[in-house]
Structures are given as structure tokens and as C-alpha cells.
Amino acid sequence: MIAKKDTSQNWKVIQQRNRLMEFQPNISASDLHQIKCPVLVLSCDRDIIPEEHTLFIYRNIRKANLCFFTGENHYVTKNNPELFNTTVAKYFDEPFKGEELRQ
């Protein structure tokens, strides 16, 4: 679309975002091990981010909780903000338990 000089969307920005998803984040396990605070790792079962990447992050942060939104995709914050906000609020309201949150 960029080569065709299509102006219906900002294709350069879309290209940059796609490359970002393809090549980032490039975080090593040792970098993740340095995170000491509780973390809520969120993903969806229909996400564009591979599940193994999400699990890698979760397994390498000592105080990580994991939440997979079933039936949702990468745009859960836009498409289902109530579910997303309720889940995040629950995480902040309750102390870290060291176990997965399931929705």
C-alpha cells in the first residue's frame, strides 16, 4: 500500500507497529529475573502474540500472575474494556498470591 501511494490509512505507522510486534520485545530471561515486584501478565487465547512468548515472560518473573482472556484477541482493551478493567482492578485490590488468575 505504501508503494501504491494509498492514502486511505497511515500505512507507514501500520508497518512500524507490525515490525514492533514482530521483533520486540527482545527481553532475555535474565532481564526478566531482575523484576522483583508483582506483575500481572495479560494475554488472550486469540492474541497475535504467540502463547509461548507470554508464558516465557510469566515463567521468568518471580512474582508474576498470569491471565489469559478466553475468547478475546489483542484488542480486548478496546473491544471488552469492562472485562479488562475488572481484571486489572481485581489484581490491584488483592495481594499477590503467586498463582494464576483465570478469566
N, C-alpha and C positions, 0 to 999 in steps of 0.2 A: 504494500500500500504506500510505503514511503517512496519507492521507485516510481510508482504511478502518479505521485504527487496528489494523492487523495487527501482531501482536507475535511472529510466527514468526522474525523476524530484526530486527536493528537497522537499519531502513530509512533512518534519518537519517544514519548513518555511511556506508552504501552510497551514498546520494545525494551526500554530501560527496566521497567517493572518485571517483565518476563525474564530478562537476564539476571536481575536480582534474585528472583525465585530459583533460577537455575543454578547460580553459582554461590549464593550466600544463604544462610550464614555459614561461614567456614570457621567453625569453632571446634577446637580439639577437646578431647576428653579431659586432658589436664587443665585446660582453661575452665571447663565446667566444674571440675573438682574444687576450684577455688571459690565457688559461690557458697557462702556459708548460711545465708538467710533462707527462710522458707520461700518456695517458688511454686506457683501454680502453672503447670504446663498444659496448655489447651490445644486441642485439635478436633477434627471431625472425621467421621468414618468415610466421608465423601470429599475429603480435602485434596487439594492439589499437591500438598506437601506429603511425601511418602511417609507412611506409618513408621517405618524403621528409623527415619530421621527423628521423629517425635520421641520414639522410645529411647533412642540413643541419648537425647537431651535429658529425658526423665531419669534414666538409669545412672547418669553421670553427675547429677546434682543430689547431694546427700539428703537434703531436706525438701525434696520435690514431691508434690502431689500431681497426679495425672488425671485429666478429664477429657474423655472423648465424647463429643456430642454425636449421638446416633441420628442418622437421617439428615444431617446438616452438611454444608460444604464450607469452603473457605470464607464465604461471605456471611457467616452466622451472625456477626455483629450488626449487619445491615438487615438481613432477612428475618432474624429472630432475636431482636435486641432484648426482649423480656427474658428469654432463656439465658442468654449470655450474661446479662446484668444480674439476674438472680443467682447464678452460679458464682460469679465473682464476688458478689456481696456476701454470700454464704462463706466463701473462703476467708474473707477478711473478718467476718464476725466470729468465726470459730477458731480455736487454737489449732496449730499444726498437729496432725495426728500421725503422719508418716504412712498414710495409706491412700489409696487411690479414691478419687471422687468419681462416681459414675452417674451420668445423666441418661 
